[in-house]
């Protein structure tokens, strides 16, 4: 299929199911004002067009930049160059990640400016950059992934004891939000180039997984450290609508367009500068290949600005409104049930999930069928979103009550499952947290927290992305454990061992 048509199909598959759910709820349980609904539909259209353009831009310009950089590093074969490249490129690619930009803006909005979006983006990008460099070094020296993850998550759980609930939620949400549309393909392309340094092709196959898992811990570490060193603030969280009531939908979109475009320019311009510098020093692209990369950046600029405009000017407001209205009903069953359905719909609509399930089916020679993996992932993420709403409805239940035992189980499983599944499972946590999770479902959870008496919008409204990122780690490692048990029973010699 033609690449733009394929990207359009993927994007429609991600956005239309959410749109359908909104329309069904509008016609049944939660009728909404026409202006709010029109803003949502216009925002959804902008998101669809924006994501298509952005993903085309990633394919044309940004992913090739990662691949070429990895190849150059492999030829240089010098550790300090690999470290420097991991730090610089890891930082710049995270600054431009759409999911992180959305989360940072929402945190600033919820904290009424006490925690700025700029601070979140800079701190998270710095942390992820350090861990990208560490992950690349791990590939070179063949350090066992499960040992590295044990050390990292052990340190995370230790640091988490010294931060407030607000920073704990932001930290784990940032981990999921950073591994999105831009960071995942770029980091994977970079790791493929680095893995060429290794002569052992079997080791290289295993090392192609796990870099995302290591990189995402940098977001958690950095925000936890920010929470430890920051002076305590009395943060009064609130959730205000983006659009003034007297302003028409089109006027509101027009007013936000310059800000969205500028945010996209600031996010992607440093990466474009890096391309120009590396092209002069190493790539030496000319003619059509050079123009193709520039065209990719142009598509990415336009697409990211449209995506941010659609999210901020209409899409997330309806998510907040639905969460608020459903949580305000006499029974909490409605909001929990809708949350469960939203979780299932978003994971089934995420294109990267289908790539992952095909990959699992291939490496297990068909022993672990993709339809079974999809079912397990969908139910797991549905439960994760529903549990996030339960935490809102039952304030004594805190985020760490989920995350502490959850990640302890994640780490323990790394010692008993096939090592290939360890990397796949931890990387899947980033795959599950796609654009709809970081936008609509996050807004839905925030709205529910705003409505429920006794819940805190900042403490209870955040943390959903963290739950969605954790559940696939457990689910896929359990599948890996079952695969090993079945292989031993049948005497099957699998590549996963």
Secondary structure, DSSP 8 states (H G I E B T S, - for coil): --HHHHHHHHHHHHHHHHHHHHHHHHHTT----HHHHHHHHHHHHHHHHHHHHHHHHIIIIIHHHHHHHHHHHHHH--HHHHHHHHHHHHHHHHHT-HHHHHHHHHHHHHTTTSS-HHHHHHHHHHHHHHHHHHHHHHHHHT--HHHHHHHHHHHHHHHGGGS-HHHHHHHHHHHHHHSSTTHHHHHHHHHHHHHTT-S-HHHHHHHTSSHHHHHHHHHHHHHHHHHHHS-----------SS-TTS-HHHHHHHHHHHHHHHHHHHHHHHHHHHHHHIIIII---HHHHHHHHHHHHHHHHHHHHHHHHIIIIIHHHHHHHHHHHHTSS-THHHHHHHHHHHHHHHHH-HHHHHHHHHHHHHTTTSS-HHHHHHHHHHHHHHHHHHHHHHHHSTTS-HHHHHHHHHHHHHHHTTTS-HHHHHHHHHHHHHHS-HHIIIIIHHHHHHHHHHSTT--HHHHHS-HHHHHHHHHHHHHHHHHHHHHHHHHHHT---TT-
